[in-house]
């Protein structure tokens, strides 16, 4: 059920979980880079290529769940450790179009991503169960 896609254009619950893991990992690296460089230009995380390239739907769900938890904890620790003035440091964020974004914006954005993909996972699992 975790690997079932409700249609060809919608990820499976496992693919969404892998994506969330990679979002948390990407943003952890972005925080470190923004603290080390003045307004770096961030690379796209290649969200559309990763599911096939990294074989998201073939990964072990238990391993992925642990990785999501570990990446979430590491990212939360990175944000918690920021000095007050660091929240306004910026980078050129690639999505939806290249634009300067502060670490405060990125923190809000990554929380939004995690929340809305949790809802996506629930929706996909309900569809896989026929509900």
Secondary structure by P-SEA (a helix, b strand, c coil): ccccccccccccaaaaaaaaaaaaaaaaaaaaaaaaccccccccccccccccccccccccaaaaaaaaaaaaaaaaaaaaacccccccccccccccccccccaaaaaaaaaaaaaaaaaaaaaaaaaaacc
